[in-house]
Amino acid sequence: MISPRLTNLLLGLIALASLAHLAFALLDRPVMAETFRLDSCITEKPNQKPLAYLHVVTHSQKSVDATP
């Protein structure tokens, strides 16, 4: 049977890992982005200037399929 000292050490490590996980979860800020209205990016006529612009980021398929 495992000694009480080793059991306490393992329980302490579990508690420490749980507290670290909780701290990271509480400190983690959600990604905030300025919201936009898609309707203001679309115009009725091709020569009209839109009220807002939509920024689109694309990645090649190679960068998506790459494994870290």
C-alpha positions as semicolon CSV with decimal commas, in nm:
position;residue;x (nm);y (nm);z (nm)
1;M;0,000;0,000;0,000
2;I;0,117;0,353;-0,074
3;S;0,255;0,537;0,225
4;P;0,048;0,824;0,371
5;R;0,329;1,068;0,291
6;L;0,317;0,981;-0,082
7;T;-0,064;0,995;-0,079
8;N;-0,056;1,341;0,078
9;L;0,203;1,454;-0,175
10;L;-0,011;1,334;-0,466
11;L;-0,323;1,497;-0,320
12;G;-0,128;1,819;-0,273
13;L;-0,016;1,812;-0,636
14;I;-0,374;1,755;-0,749
15;A;-0,494;2,046;-0,533
16;L;-0,218;2,270;-0,667
17;A;-0,301;2,180;-1,027
18;S;-0,671;2,243;-0,961
19;L;-0,600;2,584;-0,810
20;A;-0,374;2,675;-1,102
21;H;-0,646;2,570;-1,345
22;L;-0,902;2,780;-1,156
23;A;-0,669;3,081;-1,153
24;F;-0,611;3,057;-1,529
25;A;-0,984;3,019;-1,590
26;L;-1,062;3,329;-1,384
27;L;-0,782;3,533;-1,538
28;D;-0,865;3,428;-1,893
29;R;-1,029;3,719;-2,067
30;P;-1,261;3,644;-2,354
31;V;-1,155;3,768;-2,692
32;M;-1,317;4,102;-2,748
33;A;-1,370;4,246;-3,090
34;E;-1,552;4,548;-3,212
35;T;-1,881;4,428;-3,347
36;F;-1,996;4,535;-3,689
37;R;-2,320;4,539;-3,874
38;L;-2,296;4,348;-4,195
39;D;-2,577;4,554;-4,346
40;S;-2,361;4,867;-4,324
41;C;-2,093;4,688;-4,531
42;I;-2,332;4,615;-4,817
43;T;-2,452;4,882;-5,058
44;E;-2,746;4,880;-5,295
45;K;-2,543;5,012;-5,588
46;P;-2,184;4,925;-5,684
47;N;-2,068;5,289;-5,689
48;Q;-2,187;5,369;-5,336
49;K;-1,937;5,393;-5,053
50;P;-2,026;5,159;-4,765
51;L;-2,061;5,296;-4,413
52;A;-1,828;5,027;-4,281
53;Y;-1,583;4,773;-4,413
54;L;-1,547;4,406;-4,330
55;H;-1,196;4,272;-4,277
56;V;-1,157;3,911;-4,383
57;V;-0,852;3,699;-4,302
58;T;-0,787;3,386;-4,504
59;H;-0,531;3,115;-4,455
60;S;-0,400;2,864;-4,700
61;Q;-0,513;2,504;-4,654
62;K;-0,154;2,407;-4,581
63;S;-0,144;2,627;-4,268
64;V;-0,478;2,485;-4,151
65;D;-0,371;2,125;-4,193
66;A;-0,029;2,174;-4,031
67;T;0,012;1,992;-3,705
68;P;0,210;2,173;-3,434
